[in-house]
Amino acid sequence: MKKSTLFSWLSFLGMALLLSCGSGGGQKQAEEEQLKAEIQTLDSISVELDTVIESIEKNTEQLKDALDALDTGEEQ
């Protein structure tokens, strides 16, 4: 499971929990807006993390290929 999916589910569950336990109507709406903003922040962070992970995986593959080439005496 990708981290972005996990963050989305956790954010959704957190929002549902707070909404079910909320007290006043105005306070409930303010909490909901705050949660929505936090969810957007988490989604942005998770997208950045996915990008970093993909970059690391790509760089790792390139390093493995370079090491394999060195082991076999080839140059890239």
PyMOL Python script that loads the backbone (N, CA, C, O; Angstrom):
from pymol import cmd

cmd.read_pdbstr("""\
ATOM      1  N   MET A   1       0.847  -1.168   0.000  1.00  0.00           N
ATOM      2  CA  MET A   1       0.000   0.000   0.000  1.00  0.00           C
ATOM      3  C   MET A   1       0.897   1.236   0.000  1.00  0.00           C
ATOM      4  O   MET A   1       1.849   1.321   0.775  1.00  0.00           O
ATOM      5  N   LYS A   2       0.591   2.173  -0.856  1.00  0.00           N
ATOM      6  CA  LYS A   2       1.374   3.403  -0.920  1.00  0.00           C
ATOM      7  C   LYS A   2       1.107   4.246   0.316  1.00  0.00           C
ATOM      8  O   LYS A   2       0.042   4.171   0.930  1.00  0.00           O
ATOM      9  N   LYS A   3       2.100   5.049   0.662  1.00  0.00           N
ATOM     10  CA  LYS A   3       1.973   5.904   1.834  1.00  0.00           C
ATOM     11  C   LYS A   3       0.844   6.913   1.660  1.00  0.00           C
ATOM     12  O   LYS A   3       0.171   7.265   2.629  1.00  0.00           O
ATOM     13  N   SER A   4       0.634   7.378   0.441  1.00  0.00           N
ATOM     14  CA  SER A   4      -0.425   8.362   0.229  1.00  0.00           C
ATOM     15  C   SER A   4      -1.792   7.757   0.530  1.00  0.00           C
ATOM     16  O   SER A   4      -2.659   8.427   1.091  1.00  0.00           O
ATOM     17  N   THR A   5      -1.987   6.487   0.157  1.00  0.00           N
ATOM     18  CA  THR A   5      -3.251   5.814   0.445  1.00  0.00           C
ATOM     19  C   THR A   5      -3.416   5.645   1.945  1.00  0.00           C
ATOM     20  O   THR A   5      -4.501   5.861   2.486  1.00  0.00           O
ATOM     21  N   LEU A   6      -2.346   5.260   2.614  1.00  0.00           N
ATOM     22  CA  LEU A   6      -2.388   5.081   4.064  1.00  0.00           C
ATOM     23  C   LEU A   6      -2.712   6.396   4.762  1.00  0.00           C
ATOM     24  O   LEU A   6      -3.560   6.426   5.654  1.00  0.00           O
ATOM     25  N   PHE A   7      -2.047   7.492   4.368  1.00  0.00           N
ATOM     26  CA  PHE A   7      -2.327   8.793   4.973  1.00  0.00           C
ATOM     27  C   PHE A   7      -3.774   9.211   4.719  1.00  0.00           C
ATOM     28  O   PHE A   7      -4.419   9.776   5.603  1.00  0.00           O
ATOM     29  N   SER A   8      -4.278   8.942   3.537  1.00  0.00           N
ATOM     30  CA  SER A   8      -5.661   9.316   3.228  1.00  0.00           C
ATOM     31  C   SER A   8      -6.636   8.574   4.127  1.00  0.00           C
ATOM     32  O   SER A   8      -7.573   9.170   4.658  1.00  0.00           O
ATOM     33  N   TRP A   9      -6.420   7.284   4.299  1.00  0.00           N
ATOM     34  CA  TRP A   9      -7.302   6.487   5.161  1.00  0.00           C
ATOM     35  C   TRP A   9      -7.211   6.946   6.611  1.00  0.00           C
ATOM     36  O   TRP A   9      -8.232   7.089   7.284  1.00  0.00           O
ATOM     37  N   LEU A  10      -6.003   7.177   7.092  1.00  0.00           N
ATOM     38  CA  LEU A  10      -5.845   7.639   8.473  1.00  0.00           C
ATOM     39  C   LEU A  10      -6.502   9.000   8.671  1.00  0.00           C
ATOM     40  O   LEU A  10      -7.134   9.245   9.698  1.00  0.00           O
ATOM     41  N   SER A  11      -6.356   9.869   7.703  1.00  0.00           N
ATOM     42  CA  SER A  11      -6.972  11.192   7.792  1.00  0.00           C
ATOM     43  C   SER A  11      -8.489  11.082   7.804  1.00  0.00           C
ATOM     44  O   SER A  11      -9.163  11.757   8.582  1.00  0.00           O
ATOM     45  N   PHE A  12      -9.014  10.237   6.948  1.00  0.00           N
ATOM     46  CA  PHE A  12     -10.459  10.043   6.876  1.00  0.00           C
ATOM     47  C   PHE A  12     -10.992   9.486   8.187  1.00  0.00           C
ATOM     48  O   PHE A  12     -12.005   9.959   8.702  1.00  0.00           O
ATOM     49  N   LEU A  13     -10.310   8.481   8.729  1.00  0.00           N
ATOM     50  CA  LEU A  13     -10.754   7.889   9.991  1.00  0.00           C
ATOM     51  C   LEU A  13     -10.670   8.896  11.132  1.00  0.00           C
ATOM     52  O   LEU A  13     -11.556   8.943  11.985  1.00  0.00           O
ATOM     53  N   GLY A  14      -9.614   9.700  11.151  1.00  0.00           N
ATOM     54  CA  GLY A  14      -9.490  10.726  12.180  1.00  0.00           C
ATOM     55  C   GLY A  14     -10.602  11.751  12.091  1.00  0.00           C
ATOM     56  O   GLY A  14     -11.156  12.167  13.108  1.00  0.00           O
ATOM     57  N   MET A  15     -10.928  12.157  10.871  1.00  0.00           N
ATOM     58  CA  MET A  15     -11.998  13.126  10.689  1.00  0.00           C
ATOM     59  C   MET A  15     -13.336  12.533  11.123  1.00  0.00           C
ATOM     60  O   MET A  15     -14.129  13.201  11.785  1.00  0.00           O
ATOM     61  N   ALA A  16     -13.583  11.288  10.752  1.00  0.00           N
ATOM     62  CA  ALA A  16     -14.834  10.636  11.132  1.00  0.00           C
ATOM     63  C   ALA A  16     -14.946  10.521  12.648  1.00  0.00           C
ATOM     64  O   ALA A  16     -16.018  10.740  13.211  1.00  0.00           O
ATOM     65  N   LEU A  17     -13.855  10.184  13.304  1.00  0.00           N
ATOM     66  CA  LEU A  17     -13.858  10.057  14.759  1.00  0.00           C
ATOM     67  C   LEU A  17     -14.146  11.396  15.422  1.00  0.00           C
ATOM     68  O   LEU A  17     -14.970  11.473  16.333  1.00  0.00           O
ATOM     69  N   LEU A  18     -13.477  12.447  14.976  1.00  0.00           N
ATOM     70  CA  LEU A  18     -13.707  13.761  15.573  1.00  0.00           C
ATOM     71  C   LEU A  18     -15.121  14.272  15.299  1.00  0.00           C
ATOM     72  O   LEU A  18     -15.731  14.909  16.159  1.00  0.00           O
ATOM     73  N   LEU A  19     -15.630  14.000  14.128  1.00  0.00           N
ATOM     74  CA  LEU A  19     -16.986  14.447  13.813  1.00  0.00           C
ATOM     75  C   LEU A  19     -18.016  13.718  14.661  1.00  0.00           C
ATOM     76  O   LEU A  19     -19.024  14.303  15.058  1.00  0.00           O
ATOM     77  N   SER A  20     -17.769  12.452  14.937  1.00  0.00           N
ATOM     78  CA  SER A  20     -18.722  11.692  15.739  1.00  0.00           C
ATOM     79  C   SER A  20     -18.674  12.108  17.208  1.00  0.00           C
ATOM     80  O   SER A  20     -19.657  11.935  17.928  1.00  0.00           O
ATOM     81  N   CYS A  21     -17.547  12.651  17.661  1.00  0.00           N
ATOM     82  CA  CYS A  21     -17.392  13.063  19.061  1.00  0.00           C
ATOM     83  C   CYS A  21     -17.556  14.565  19.252  1.00  0.00           C
ATOM     84  O   CYS A  21     -17.488  15.049  20.382  1.00  0.00           O
ATOM     85  N   GLY A  22     -17.768  15.302  18.187  1.00  0.00           N
ATOM     86  CA  GLY A  22     -17.832  16.763  18.269  1.00  0.00           C
ATOM     87  C   GLY A  22     -18.972  17.243  19.137  1.00  0.00           C
ATOM     88  O   GLY A  22     -19.953  16.530  19.348  1.00  0.00           O
ATOM     89  N   SER A  23     -18.834  18.472  19.645  1.00  0.00           N
ATOM     90  CA  SER A  23     -19.873  19.019  20.513  1.00  0.00           C
ATOM     91  C   SER A  23     -20.707  20.048  19.759  1.00  0.00           C
ATOM     92  O   SER A  23     -21.639  19.661  19.055  1.00  0.00           O
ATOM     93  N   GLY A  24     -20.414  21.331  19.874  1.00  0.00           N
ATOM     94  CA  GLY A  24     -21.230  22.382  19.277  1.00  0.00           C
ATOM     95  C   GLY A  24     -21.163  22.419  17.763  1.00  0.00           C
ATOM     96  O   GLY A  24     -20.199  21.943  17.164  1.00  0.00           O
ATOM     97  N   GLY A  25     -22.208  22.998  17.136  1.00  0.00           N
ATOM     98  CA  GLY A  25     -22.273  23.071  15.683  1.00  0.00           C
ATOM     99  C   GLY A  25     -21.177  23.927  15.083  1.00  0.00           C
ATOM    100  O   GLY A  25     -20.531  23.515  14.120  1.00  0.00           O
ATOM    101  N   GLY A  26     -20.953  25.122  15.639  1.00  0.00           N
ATOM    102  CA  GLY A  26     -19.902  26.002  15.135  1.00  0.00           C
ATOM    103  C   GLY A  26     -18.524  25.426  15.365  1.00  0.00           C
ATOM    104  O   GLY A  26     -17.644  25.503  14.507  1.00  0.00           O
ATOM    105  N   GLN A  27     -18.352  24.848  16.538  1.00  0.00           N
ATOM    106  CA  GLN A  27     -17.062  24.231  16.859  1.00  0.00           C
ATOM    107  C   GLN A  27     -16.833  23.025  15.963  1.00  0.00           C
ATOM    108  O   GLN A  27     -15.717  22.770  15.512  1.00  0.00           O
ATOM    109  N   LYS A  28     -17.902  22.293  15.716  1.00  0.00           N
ATOM    110  CA  LYS A  28     -17.803  21.106  14.863  1.00  0.00           C
ATOM    111  C   LYS A  28     -17.388  21.507  13.448  1.00  0.00           C
ATOM    112  O   LYS A  28     -16.553  20.842  12.834  1.00  0.00           O
ATOM    113  N   GLN A  29     -17.963  22.583  12.934  1.00  0.00           N
ATOM    114  CA  GLN A  29     -17.622  23.040  11.591  1.00  0.00           C
ATOM    115  C   GLN A  29     -16.174  23.530  11.541  1.00  0.00           C
ATOM    116  O   GLN A  29     -15.465  23.274  10.567  1.00  0.00           O
ATOM    117  N   ALA A  30     -15.738  24.227  12.580  1.00  0.00           N
ATOM    118  CA  ALA A  30     -14.356  24.709  12.627  1.00  0.00           C
ATOM    119  C   ALA A  30     -13.384  23.535  12.670  1.00  0.00           C
ATOM    120  O   ALA A  30     -12.349  23.552  12.004  1.00  0.00           O
ATOM    121  N   GLU A  31     -13.724  22.514  13.460  1.00  0.00           N
ATOM    122  CA  GLU A  31     -12.874  21.326  13.533  1.00  0.00           C
ATOM    123  C   GLU A  31     -12.829  20.613  12.187  1.00  0.00           C
ATOM    124  O   GLU A  31     -11.782  20.121  11.767  1.00  0.00           O
ATOM    125  N   GLU A  32     -13.972  20.565  11.520  1.00  0.00           N
ATOM    126  CA  GLU A  32     -14.036  19.921  10.208  1.00  0.00           C
ATOM    127  C   GLU A  32     -13.153  20.657   9.202  1.00  0.00           C
ATOM    128  O   GLU A  32     -12.435  20.024   8.429  1.00  0.00           O
ATOM    129  N   GLU A  33     -13.202  21.978   9.208  1.00  0.00           N
ATOM    130  CA  GLU A  33     -12.370  22.765   8.299  1.00  0.00           C
ATOM    131  C   GLU A  33     -10.887  22.569   8.611  1.00  0.00           C
ATOM    132  O   GLU A  33     -10.061  22.464   7.705  1.00  0.00           O
ATOM    133  N   GLN A  34     -10.561  22.523   9.903  1.00  0.00           N
ATOM    134  CA  GLN A  34      -9.173  22.305  10.290  1.00  0.00           C
ATOM    135  C   GLN A  34      -8.711  20.922   9.836  1.00  0.00           C
ATOM    136  O   GLN A  34      -7.593  20.768   9.343  1.00  0.00           O
ATOM    137  N   LEU A  35      -9.564  19.928  10.003  1.00  0.00           N
ATOM    138  CA  LEU A  35      -9.221  18.575   9.568  1.00  0.00           C
ATOM    139  C   LEU A  35      -9.042  18.502   8.059  1.00  0.00           C
ATOM    140  O   LEU A  35      -8.136  17.825   7.572  1.00  0.00           O
ATOM    141  N   LYS A  36      -9.891  19.187   7.324  1.00  0.00           N
ATOM    142  CA  LYS A  36      -9.748  19.199   5.867  1.00  0.00           C
ATOM    143  C   LYS A  36      -8.405  19.802   5.463  1.00  0.00           C
ATOM    144  O   LYS A  36      -7.736  19.296   4.562  1.00  0.00           O
ATOM    145  N   ALA A  37      -8.018  20.879   6.132  1.00  0.00           N
ATOM    146  CA  ALA A  37      -6.727  21.510   5.835  1.00  0.00           C
ATOM    147  C   ALA A  37      -5.580  20.567   6.178  1.00  0.00           C
ATOM    148  O   ALA A  37      -4.604  20.474   5.433  1.00  0.00           O
ATOM    149  N   GLU A  38      -5.696  19.870   7.301  1.00  0.00           N
ATOM    150  CA  GLU A  38      -4.655  18.923   7.695  1.00  0.00           C
ATOM    151  C   GLU A  38      -4.579  17.751   6.720  1.00  0.00           C
ATOM    152  O   GLU A  38      -3.492  17.264   6.409  1.00  0.00           O
ATOM    153  N   ILE A  39      -5.732  17.303   6.243  1.00  0.00           N
ATOM    154  CA  ILE A  39      -5.761  16.213   5.261  1.00  0.00           C
ATOM    155  C   ILE A  39      -5.066  16.647   3.979  1.00  0.00           C
ATOM    156  O   ILE A  39      -4.293  15.881   3.404  1.00  0.00           O
ATOM    157  N   GLN A  40      -5.331  17.866   3.526  1.00  0.00           N
ATOM    158  CA  GLN A  40      -4.672  18.368   2.320  1.00  0.00           C
ATOM    159  C   GLN A  40      -3.162  18.441   2.517  1.00  0.00           C
ATOM    160  O   GLN A  40      -2.395  18.115   1.611  1.00  0.00           O
ATOM    161  N   THR A  41      -2.743  18.869   3.698  1.00  0.00           N
ATOM    162  CA  THR A  41      -1.310  18.931   3.995  1.00  0.00           C
ATOM    163  C   THR A  41      -0.705  17.537   3.970  1.00  0.00           C
ATOM    164  O   THR A  41       0.356  17.328   3.381  1.00  0.00           O
ATOM    165  N   LEU A  42      -1.377  16.581   4.608  1.00  0.00           N
ATOM    166  CA  LEU A  42      -0.877  15.204   4.623  1.00  0.00           C
ATOM    167  C   LEU A  42      -0.834  14.612   3.220  1.00  0.00           C
ATOM    168  O   LEU A  42       0.106  13.895   2.876  1.00  0.00           O
ATOM    169  N   ASP A  43      -1.840  14.907   2.415  1.00  0.00           N
ATOM    170  CA  ASP A  43      -1.840  14.417   1.034  1.00  0.00           C
ATOM    171  C   ASP A  43      -0.656  14.984   0.255  1.00  0.00           C
ATOM    172  O   ASP A  43      -0.004  14.264  -0.502  1.00  0.00           O
ATOM    173  N   SER A  44      -0.382  16.265   0.438  1.00  0.00           N
ATOM    174  CA  SER A  44       0.763  16.881  -0.244  1.00  0.00           C
ATOM    175  C   SER A  44       2.073  16.248   0.198  1.00  0.00           C
ATOM    176  O   SER A  44       2.946  15.962  -0.620  1.00  0.00           O
ATOM    177  N   ILE A  45       2.199  16.034   1.497  1.00  0.00           N
ATOM    178  CA  ILE A  45       3.414  15.408   2.024  1.00  0.00           C
ATOM    179  C   ILE A  45       3.559  13.994   1.491  1.00  0.00           C
ATOM    180  O   ILE A  45       4.660  13.579   1.128  1.00  0.00           O
ATOM    181  N   SER A  46       2.461  13.250   1.439  1.00  0.00           N
ATOM    182  CA  SER A  46       2.543  11.863   0.969  1.00  0.00           C
ATOM    183  C   SER A  46       2.911  11.791  -0.510  1.00  0.00           C
ATOM    184  O   SER A  46       3.616  10.872  -0.928  1.00  0.00           O
ATOM    185  N   VAL A  47       2.438  12.754  -1.308  1.00  0.00           N
ATOM    186  CA  VAL A  47       2.816  12.796  -2.720  1.00  0.00           C
ATOM    187  C   VAL A  47       4.313  13.080  -2.842  1.00  0.00           C
ATOM    188  O   VAL A  47       5.002  12.472  -3.661  1.00  0.00           O
ATOM    189  N   GLU A  48       4.807  14.004  -2.025  1.00  0.00           N
ATOM    190  CA  GLU A  48       6.240  14.301  -2.036  1.00  0.00           C
ATOM    191  C   GLU A  48       7.047  13.074  -1.620  1.00  0.00           C
ATOM    192  O   GLU A  48       8.083  12.775  -2.214  1.00  0.00           O
ATOM    193  N   LEU A  49       6.569  12.368  -0.601  1.00  0.00           N
ATOM    194  CA  LEU A  49       7.263  11.159  -0.151  1.00  0.00           C
ATOM    195  C   LEU A  49       7.288  10.100  -1.244  1.00  0.00           C
ATOM    196  O   LEU A  49       8.312   9.451  -1.456  1.00  0.00           O
ATOM    197  N   ASP A  50       6.172   9.921  -1.937  1.00  0.00           N
ATOM    198  CA  ASP A  50       6.131   8.953  -3.038  1.00  0.00           C
ATOM    199  C   ASP A  50       7.147   9.319  -4.117  1.00  0.00           C
ATOM    200  O   ASP A  50       7.815   8.444  -4.667  1.00  0.00           O
ATOM    201  N   THR A  51       7.262  10.612  -4.419  1.00  0.00           N
ATOM    202  CA  THR A  51       8.223  11.072  -5.420  1.00  0.00           C
ATOM    203  C   THR A  51       9.654  10.793  -4.969  1.00  0.00           C
ATOM    204  O   THR A  51      10.484  10.342  -5.759  1.00  0.00           O
ATOM    205  N   VAL A  52       9.935  11.063  -3.704  1.00  0.00           N
ATOM    206  CA  VAL A  52      11.275  10.810  -3.166  1.00  0.00           C
ATOM    207  C   VAL A  52      11.583   9.318  -3.196  1.00  0.00           C
ATOM    208  O   VAL A  52      12.692   8.920  -3.553  1.00  0.00           O
ATOM    209  N   ILE A  53      10.615   8.497  -2.824  1.00  0.00           N
ATOM    210  CA  ILE A  53      10.811   7.043  -2.832  1.00  0.00           C
ATOM    211  C   ILE A  53      11.111   6.553  -4.242  1.00  0.00           C
ATOM    212  O   ILE A  53      12.020   5.747  -4.442  1.00  0.00           O
ATOM    213  N   GLU A  54      10.351   7.038  -5.217  1.00  0.00           N
ATOM    214  CA  GLU A  54      10.586   6.634  -6.607  1.00  0.00           C
ATOM    215  C   GLU A  54      11.982   7.052  -7.064  1.00  0.00           C
ATOM    216  O   GLU A  54      12.662   6.299  -7.761  1.00  0.00           O
ATOM    217  N   SER A  55      12.404   8.244  -6.673  1.00  0.00           N
ATOM    218  CA  SER A  55      13.733   8.728  -7.041  1.00  0.00           C
ATOM    219  C   SER A  55      14.819   7.867  -6.403  1.00  0.00           C
ATOM    220  O   SER A  55      15.808   7.529  -7.054  1.00  0.00           O
ATOM    221  N   ILE A  56      14.640   7.516  -5.150  1.00  0.00           N
ATOM    222  CA  ILE A  56      15.612   6.662  -4.462  1.00  0.00           C
ATOM    223  C   ILE A  56      15.685   5.295  -5.125  1.00  0.00           C
ATOM    224  O   ILE A  56      16.773   4.752  -5.317  1.00  0.00           O
ATOM    225  N   GLU A  57      14.528   4.737  -5.477  1.00  0.00           N
ATOM    226  CA  GLU A  57      14.513   3.431  -6.140  1.00  0.00           C
ATOM    227  C   GLU A  57      15.235   3.497  -7.481  1.00  0.00           C
ATOM    228  O   GLU A  57      15.987   2.586  -7.829  1.00  0.00           O
ATOM    229  N   LYS A  58      15.008   4.572  -8.235  1.00  0.00           N
ATOM    230  CA  LYS A  58      15.669   4.739  -9.531  1.00  0.00           C
ATOM    231  C   LYS A  58      17.178   4.862  -9.349  1.00  0.00           C
ATOM    232  O   LYS A  58      17.950   4.225 -10.066  1.00  0.00           O
ATOM    233  N   ASN A  59      17.595   5.685  -8.384  1.00  0.00           N
ATOM    234  CA  ASN A  59      19.024   5.859  -8.120  1.00  0.00           C
ATOM    235  C   ASN A  59      19.664   4.564  -7.647  1.00  0.00           C
ATOM    236  O   ASN A  59      20.807   4.272  -7.998  1.00  0.00           O
ATOM    237  N   THR A  60      18.943   3.794  -6.860  1.00  0.00           N
ATOM    238  CA  THR A  60      19.454   2.510  -6.383  1.00  0.00           C
ATOM    239  C   THR A  60      19.689   1.566  -7.548  1.00  0.00           C
ATOM    240  O   THR A  60      20.707   0.876  -7.598  1.00  0.00           O
ATOM    241  N   GLU A  61      18.751   1.532  -8.482  1.00  0.00           N
ATOM    242  CA  GLU A  61      18.912   0.684  -9.666  1.00  0.00           C
ATOM    243  C   GLU A  61      20.123   1.121 -10.487  1.00  0.00           C
ATOM    244  O   GLU A  61      20.888   0.283 -10.966  1.00  0.00           O
ATOM    245  N   GLN A  62      20.295   2.425 -10.648  1.00  0.00           N
ATOM    246  CA  GLN A  62      21.446   2.931 -11.399  1.00  0.00           C
ATOM    247  C   GLN A  62      22.756   2.565 -10.706  1.00  0.00           C
ATOM    248  O   GLN A  62      23.734   2.209 -11.363  1.00  0.00           O
ATOM    249  N   LEU A  63      22.770   2.654  -9.377  1.00  0.00           N
ATOM    250  CA  LEU A  63      23.973   2.273  -8.634  1.00  0.00           C
ATOM    251  C   LEU A  63      24.258   0.778  -8.758  1.00  0.00           C
ATOM    252  O   LEU A  63      25.411   0.371  -8.896  1.00  0.00           O
ATOM    253  N   LYS A  64      23.207  -0.033  -8.709  1.00  0.00           N
ATOM    254  CA  LYS A  64      23.386  -1.481  -8.878  1.00  0.00           C
ATOM    255  C   LYS A  64      23.954  -1.791 -10.255  1.00  0.00           C
ATOM    256  O   LYS A  64      24.855  -2.618 -10.389  1.00  0.00           O
ATOM    257  N   ASP A  65      23.424  -1.128 -11.276  1.00  0.00           N
ATOM    258  CA  ASP A  65      23.920  -1.339 -12.638  1.00  0.00           C
ATOM    259  C   ASP A  65      25.390  -0.926 -12.750  1.00  0.00           C
ATOM    260  O   ASP A  65      26.185  -1.614 -13.389  1.00  0.00           O
ATOM    261  N   ALA A  66      25.743   0.194 -12.128  1.00  0.00           N
ATOM    262  CA  ALA A  66      27.133   0.658 -12.171  1.00  0.00           C
ATOM    263  C   ALA A  66      28.059  -0.313 -11.445  1.00  0.00           C
ATOM    264  O   ALA A  66      29.164  -0.589 -11.913  1.00  0.00           O
ATOM    265  N   LEU A  67      27.612  -0.828 -10.307  1.00  0.00           N
ATOM    266  CA  LEU A  67      28.422  -1.806  -9.573  1.00  0.00           C
ATOM    267  C   LEU A  67      28.573  -3.102 -10.358  1.00  0.00           C
ATOM    268  O   LEU A  67      29.648  -3.700 -10.382  1.00  0.00           O
ATOM    269  N   ASP A  68      27.495  -3.531 -10.996  1.00  0.00           N
ATOM    270  CA  ASP A  68      27.566  -4.735 -11.828  1.00  0.00           C
ATOM    271  C   ASP A  68      28.549  -4.531 -12.975  1.00  0.00           C
ATOM    272  O   ASP A  68      29.316  -5.433 -13.314  1.00  0.00           O
ATOM    273  N   ALA A  69      28.522  -3.345 -13.565  1.00  0.00           N
ATOM    274  CA  ALA A  69      29.444  -3.051 -14.663  1.00  0.00           C
ATOM    275  C   ALA A  69      30.888  -3.060 -14.166  1.00  0.00           C
ATOM    276  O   ALA A  69      31.776  -3.545 -14.867  1.00  0.00           O
ATOM    277  N   LEU A  70      31.128  -2.540 -12.987  1.00  0.00           N
ATOM    278  CA  LEU A  70      32.475  -2.556 -12.416  1.00  0.00           C
ATOM    279  C   LEU A  70      32.929  -3.988 -12.129  1.00  0.00           C
ATOM    280  O   LEU A  70      34.091  -4.333 -12.341  1.00  0.00           O
ATOM    281  N   ASP A  71      32.010  -4.808 -11.651  1.00  0.00           N
ATOM    282  CA  ASP A  71      32.343  -6.201 -11.352  1.00  0.00           C
ATOM    283  C   ASP A  71      32.716  -6.974 -12.608  1.00  0.00           C
ATOM    284  O   ASP A  71      33.579  -7.851 -12.571  1.00  0.00           O
ATOM    285  N   THR A  72      32.067  -6.648 -13.719  1.00  0.00           N
ATOM    286  CA  THR A  72      32.341  -7.363 -14.969  1.00  0.00           C
ATOM    287  C   THR A  72      33.429  -6.681 -15.785  1.00  0.00           C
ATOM    288  O   THR A  72      33.826  -7.197 -16.830  1.00  0.00           O
ATOM    289  N   GLY A  73      33.917  -5.535 -15.332  1.00  0.00           N
ATOM    290  CA  GLY A  73      34.992  -4.831 -16.024  1.00  0.00           C
ATOM    291  C   GLY A  73      34.516  -3.948 -17.157  1.00  0.00           C
ATOM    292  O   GLY A  73      35.334  -3.475 -17.946  1.00  0.00           O
ATOM    293  N   GLU A  74      33.221  -3.713 -17.263  1.00  0.00           N
ATOM    294  CA  GLU A  74      32.684  -2.861 -18.321  1.00  0.00           C
ATOM    295  C   GLU A  74      32.623  -1.426 -17.823  1.00  0.00           C
ATOM    296  O   GLU A  74      32.622  -1.165 -16.620  1.00  0.00           O
ATOM    297  N   GLU A  75      32.573  -0.502 -18.775  1.00  0.00           N
ATOM    298  CA  GLU A  75      32.363   0.902 -18.432  1.00  0.00           C
ATOM    299  C   GLU A  75      31.022   1.338 -18.972  1.00  0.00           C
ATOM    300  O   GLU A  75      30.554   0.850 -20.001  1.00  0.00           O
ATOM    301  N   GLN A  76      30.418   2.263 -18.260  1.00  0.00           N
ATOM    302  CA  GLN A  76      29.141   2.791 -18.733  1.00  0.00           C
ATOM    303  C   GLN A  76      29.312   4.205 -19.190  1.00  0.00           C
ATOM    304  O   GLN A  76      28.349   4.833 -19.628  1.00  0.00           O
TER     305      GLN A  76
END
""", "prot")
cmd.dss("prot")
cmd.show_as("cartoon", "prot")
cmd.util.cbc("prot")
cmd.orient("prot")
